[in-house]
């Protein structure tokens, strides 16, 4: 029987015998809903190491997958999310107040992220840190992309034997990094170089 202290193996993971590495701002909420997440509060943004340490047996047996997103768009999405108050908790609201001191996203990247501020915040960690080991080996069975969410999730659904329907709220298809200055793109390309290389995105 599933117990509330079986972190991070939530009910929807145990039921489907899967592990979804939920990288922030990469369609994870939609994926969790499709997996049957209902009343459990919060979101577990933890790396593959946490799952393996909690149960190496489940980690070896369960189907493991994740979704990644173009680093340019993910950084901008995270910035907008936090600036709007994030999850409305005290920490996110406090950080939103700090971020409001920057005039816009370009300023935030130049004087914030680039200078080291906010880089340890969960939403601005590299995506690689969630799913790659020290040898740059991918530690999941399937890597999906935010940009092809419907098609990629269908493969996962077929593997798990569940419905392939997924409610995706962000279907807009704009050019990655649209509206950013060249200097901002260059800085983000350096900060998230691993993600561009590991996940097939072009800086």
TORKOL-4160 file (C-alpha; in steps of 0.2 Angstrom, whole numbers, padded with zeros to 4 digits, m for minus):
203
<pt num="1" X="0000" Y="0000" Z="0000"/>
<pt num="2" X="0006" Y="0017" Z="m0004"/>
<pt num="3" X="0010" Y="0028" Z="0011"/>
<pt num="4" X="0012" Y="0047" Z="0012"/>
<pt num="5" X="0030" Y="0045" Z="0017"/>
<pt num="6" X="0035" Y="0036" Z="0002"/>
<pt num="7" X="0043" Y="0051" Z="m0005"/>
<pt num="8" X="0047" Y="0053" Z="m0020"/>
<pt num="9" X="0037" Y="0039" Z="m0026"/>
<pt num="10" X="0020" Y="0046" Z="m0026"/>
<pt num="11" X="0004" Y="0036" Z="m0029"/>
<pt num="12" X="0003" Y="0040" Z="m0048"/>
<pt num="13" X="0021" Y="0034" Z="m0050"/>
<pt num="14" X="0018" Y="0018" Z="m0041"/>
<pt num="15" X="0002" Y="0015" Z="m0050"/>
<pt num="16" X="0009" Y="0017" Z="m0067"/>
<pt num="17" X="0026" Y="0009" Z="m0062"/>
<pt num="18" X="0035" Y="0025" Z="m0069"/>
<pt num="19" X="0046" Y="0039" Z="m0063"/>
<pt num="20" X="0043" Y="0056" Z="m0070"/>
<pt num="21" X="0058" Y="0068" Z="m0067"/>
<pt num="22" X="0048" Y="0084" Z="m0066"/>
<pt num="23" X="0060" Y="0098" Z="m0073"/>
<pt num="24" X="0052" Y="0115" Z="m0068"/>
<pt num="25" X="0044" Y="0125" Z="m0082"/>
<pt num="26" X="0044" Y="0111" Z="m0095"/>
<pt num="27" X="0025" Y="0105" Z="m0096"/>
<pt num="28" X="0027" Y="0095" Z="m0080"/>
<pt num="29" X="0010" Y="0100" Z="m0073"/>
<pt num="30" X="0001" Y="0094" Z="m0088"/>
<pt num="31" X="0011" Y="0077" Z="m0088"/>
<pt num="32" X="0007" Y="0074" Z="m0069"/>
<pt num="33" X="m0012" Y="0077" Z="m0073"/>
<pt num="34" X="m0011" Y="0064" Z="m0087"/>
<pt num="35" X="m0003" Y="0052" Z="m0075"/>
<pt num="36" X="m0017" Y="0054" Z="m0063"/>
<pt num="37" X="m0011" Y="0066" Z="m0050"/>
<pt num="38" X="m0026" Y="0072" Z="m0040"/>
<pt num="39" X="m0026" Y="0079" Z="m0023"/>
<pt num="40" X="m0007" Y="0077" Z="m0018"/>
<pt num="41" X="m0001" Y="0095" Z="m0014"/>
<pt num="42" X="0015" Y="0102" Z="m0021"/>
<pt num="43" X="0027" Y="0097" Z="m0035"/>
<pt num="44" X="0042" Y="0086" Z="m0033"/>
<pt num="45" X="0056" Y="0094" Z="m0043"/>
<pt num="46" X="0070" Y="0082" Z="m0039"/>
<pt num="47" X="0084" Y="0074" Z="m0048"/>
<pt num="48" X="0086" Y="0056" Z="m0053"/>
<pt num="49" X="0098" Y="0053" Z="m0039"/>
<pt num="50" X="0084" Y="0056" Z="m0026"/>
<pt num="51" X="0073" Y="0042" Z="m0034"/>
<pt num="52" X="0088" Y="0030" Z="m0035"/>
<pt num="53" X="0093" Y="0034" Z="m0017"/>
<pt num="54" X="0075" Y="0032" Z="m0011"/>
<pt num="55" X="0073" Y="0015" Z="m0019"/>
<pt num="56" X="0086" Y="0008" Z="m0031"/>
<pt num="57" X="0075" Y="m0007" Z="m0034"/>
<pt num="58" X="0061" Y="0004" Z="m0041"/>
<pt num="59" X="0073" Y="0015" Z="m0050"/>
<pt num="60" X="0079" Y="0000" Z="m0059"/>
<pt num="61" X="0062" Y="m0007" Z="m0063"/>
<pt num="62" X="0051" Y="0008" Z="m0067"/>
<pt num="63" X="0050" Y="0017" Z="m0083"/>
<pt num="64" X="0059" Y="0033" Z="m0082"/>
<pt num="65" X="0056" Y="0048" Z="m0092"/>
<pt num="66" X="0057" Y="0067" Z="m0092"/>
<pt num="67" X="0053" Y="0082" Z="m0103"/>
<pt num="68" X="0065" Y="0096" Z="m0107"/>
<pt num="69" X="0062" Y="0113" Z="m0115"/>
<pt num="70" X="0072" Y="0126" Z="m0125"/>
<pt num="71" X="0084" Y="0134" Z="m0112"/>
<pt num="72" X="0080" Y="0152" Z="m0119"/>
<pt num="73" X="0061" Y="0149" Z="m0117"/>
<pt num="74" X="0062" Y="0140" Z="m0101"/>
<pt num="75" X="0072" Y="0154" Z="m0093"/>
<pt num="76" X="0060" Y="0167" Z="m0099"/>
<pt num="77" X="0045" Y="0157" Z="m0093"/>
<pt num="78" X="0053" Y="0154" Z="m0076"/>
<pt num="79" X="0056" Y="0173" Z="m0074"/>
<pt num="80" X="0038" Y="0177" Z="m0079"/>
<pt num="81" X="0032" Y="0164" Z="m0067"/>
<pt num="82" X="0042" Y="0170" Z="m0052"/>
<pt num="83" X="0039" Y="0188" Z="m0056"/>
<pt num="84" X="0020" Y="0185" Z="m0055"/>
<pt num="85" X="0022" Y="0177" Z="m0038"/>
<pt num="86" X="0026" Y="0159" Z="m0042"/>
<pt num="87" X="0017" Y="0147" Z="m0031"/>
<pt num="88" X="0012" Y="0162" Z="m0020"/>
<pt num="89" X="0022" Y="0155" Z="m0005"/>
<pt num="90" X="0032" Y="0167" Z="0006"/>
<pt num="91" X="0048" Y="0162" Z="m0003"/>
<pt num="92" X="0042" Y="0165" Z="m0021"/>
<pt num="93" X="0034" Y="0181" Z="m0016"/>
<pt num="94" X="0050" Y="0187" Z="m0008"/>
<pt num="95" X="0060" Y="0182" Z="m0023"/>
<pt num="96" X="0047" Y="0191" Z="m0035"/>
<pt num="97" X="0050" Y="0207" Z="m0025"/>
<pt num="98" X="0069" Y="0205" Z="m0028"/>
<pt num="99" X="0066" Y="0202" Z="m0046"/>
<pt num="100" X="0055" Y="0217" Z="m0048"/>
<pt num="101" X="0071" Y="0228" Z="m0046"/>
<pt num="102" X="0076" Y="0223" Z="m0063"/>
<pt num="103" X="0069" Y="0233" Z="m0078"/>
<pt num="104" X="0065" Y="0218" Z="m0089"/>
<pt num="105" X="0071" Y="0200" Z="m0093"/>
<pt num="106" X="0087" Y="0206" Z="m0102"/>
<pt num="107" X="0092" Y="0216" Z="m0087"/>
<pt num="108" X="0088" Y="0202" Z="m0075"/>
<pt num="109" X="0099" Y="0190" Z="m0085"/>
<pt num="110" X="0113" Y="0203" Z="m0087"/>
<pt num="111" X="0113" Y="0209" Z="m0069"/>
<pt num="112" X="0106" Y="0194" Z="m0060"/>
<pt num="113" X="0109" Y="0177" Z="m0068"/>
<pt num="114" X="0125" Y="0182" Z="m0076"/>
<pt num="115" X="0132" Y="0189" Z="m0060"/>
<pt num="116" X="0127" Y="0173" Z="m0050"/>
<pt num="117" X="0111" Y="0179" Z="m0042"/>
<pt num="118" X="0096" Y="0167" Z="m0043"/>
<pt num="119" X="0107" Y="0153" Z="m0051"/>
<pt num="120" X="0104" Y="0141" Z="m0037"/>
<pt num="121" X="0085" Y="0144" Z="m0037"/>
<pt num="122" X="0076" Y="0128" Z="m0042"/>
<pt num="123" X="0068" Y="0136" Z="m0058"/>
<pt num="124" X="0085" Y="0142" Z="m0064"/>
<pt num="125" X="0095" Y="0126" Z="m0062"/>
<pt num="126" X="0101" Y="0118" Z="m0077"/>
<pt num="127" X="0089" Y="0104" Z="m0084"/>
<pt num="128" X="0105" Y="0093" Z="m0086"/>
<pt num="129" X="0107" Y="0093" Z="m0067"/>
<pt num="130" X="0090" Y="0084" Z="m0065"/>
<pt num="131" X="0093" Y="0069" Z="m0077"/>
<pt num="132" X="0112" Y="0068" Z="m0082"/>
<pt num="133" X="0125" Y="0059" Z="m0071"/>
<pt num="134" X="0143" Y="0065" Z="m0069"/>
<pt num="135" X="0148" Y="0057" Z="m0085"/>
<pt num="136" X="0135" Y="0066" Z="m0095"/>
<pt num="137" X="0125" Y="0050" Z="m0097"/>
<pt num="138" X="0106" Y="0052" Z="m0098"/>
<pt num="139" X="0098" Y="0043" Z="m0083"/>
<pt num="140" X="0080" Y="0041" Z="m0090"/>
<pt num="141" X="0073" Y="0029" Z="m0103"/>
<pt num="142" X="0064" Y="0042" Z="m0113"/>
<pt num="143" X="0068" Y="0061" Z="m0116"/>
<pt num="144" X="0053" Y="0071" Z="m0122"/>
<pt num="145" X="0053" Y="0089" Z="m0128"/>
<pt num="146" X="0041" Y="0103" Z="m0123"/>
<pt num="147" X="0040" Y="0108" Z="m0141"/>
<pt num="148" X="0033" Y="0091" Z="m0146"/>
<pt num="149" X="0023" Y="0087" Z="m0130"/>
<pt num="150" X="0008" Y="0078" Z="m0138"/>
<pt num="151" X="0018" Y="0067" Z="m0149"/>
<pt num="152" X="0031" Y="0062" Z="m0136"/>
<pt num="153" X="0018" Y="0059" Z="m0123"/>
<pt num="154" X="0009" Y="0047" Z="m0134"/>
<pt num="155" X="0025" Y="0036" Z="m0134"/>
<pt num="156" X="0025" Y="0037" Z="m0115"/>
<pt num="157" X="0006" Y="0033" Z="m0114"/>
<pt num="158" X="0008" Y="0018" Z="m0126"/>
<pt num="159" X="0022" Y="0011" Z="m0115"/>
<pt num="160" X="0012" Y="0013" Z="m0099"/>
<pt num="161" X="m0004" Y="0008" Z="m0106"/>
<pt num="162" X="m0013" Y="0024" Z="m0102"/>
<pt num="163" X="m0023" Y="0037" Z="m0111"/>
<pt num="164" X="m0012" Y="0048" Z="m0122"/>
<pt num="165" X="m0023" Y="0063" Z="m0120"/>
<pt num="166" X="m0014" Y="0078" Z="m0112"/>
<pt num="167" X="m0020" Y="0095" Z="m0108"/>
<pt num="168" X="m0006" Y="0107" Z="m0113"/>
<pt num="169" X="m0009" Y="0125" Z="m0110"/>
<pt num="170" X="0005" Y="0133" Z="m0119"/>
<pt num="171" X="0004" Y="0128" Z="m0137"/>
<pt num="172" X="0011" Y="0144" Z="m0144"/>
<pt num="173" X="0025" Y="0141" Z="m0156"/>
<pt num="174" X="0036" Y="0156" Z="m0156"/>
<pt num="175" X="0054" Y="0156" Z="m0161"/>
<pt num="176" X="0065" Y="0152" Z="m0146"/>
<pt num="177" X="0072" Y="0167" Z="m0138"/>
<pt num="178" X="0061" Y="0179" Z="m0148"/>
<pt num="179" X="0061" Y="0196" Z="m0141"/>
<pt num="180" X="0078" Y="0194" Z="m0131"/>
<pt num="181" X="0093" Y="0204" Z="m0136"/>
<pt num="182" X="0108" Y="0196" Z="m0144"/>
<pt num="183" X="0118" Y="0199" Z="m0128"/>
<pt num="184" X="0105" Y="0190" Z="m0117"/>
<pt num="185" X="0104" Y="0175" Z="m0129"/>
<pt num="186" X="0123" Y="0174" Z="m0128"/>
<pt num="187" X="0124" Y="0174" Z="m0109"/>
<pt num="188" X="0110" Y="0161" Z="m0108"/>
<pt num="189" X="0119" Y="0150" Z="m0121"/>
<pt num="190" X="0134" Y="0150" Z="m0110"/>
<pt num="191" X="0125" Y="0148" Z="m0093"/>
<pt num="192" X="0115" Y="0133" Z="m0100"/>
<pt num="193" X="0128" Y="0126" Z="m0112"/>
<pt num="194" X="0125" Y="0109" Z="m0106"/>
<pt num="195" X="0107" Y="0109" Z="m0109"/>
<pt num="196" X="0109" Y="0115" Z="m0127"/>
<pt num="197" X="0122" Y="0101" Z="m0131"/>
<pt num="198" X="0113" Y="0087" Z="m0121"/>
<pt num="199" X="0096" Y="0090" Z="m0127"/>
<pt num="200" X="0098" Y="0095" Z="m0145"/>
<pt num="201" X="0094" Y="0113" Z="m0145"/>
<pt num="202" X="0103" Y="0126" Z="m0155"/>
<pt num="203" X="0110" Y="0141" Z="m0146"/>
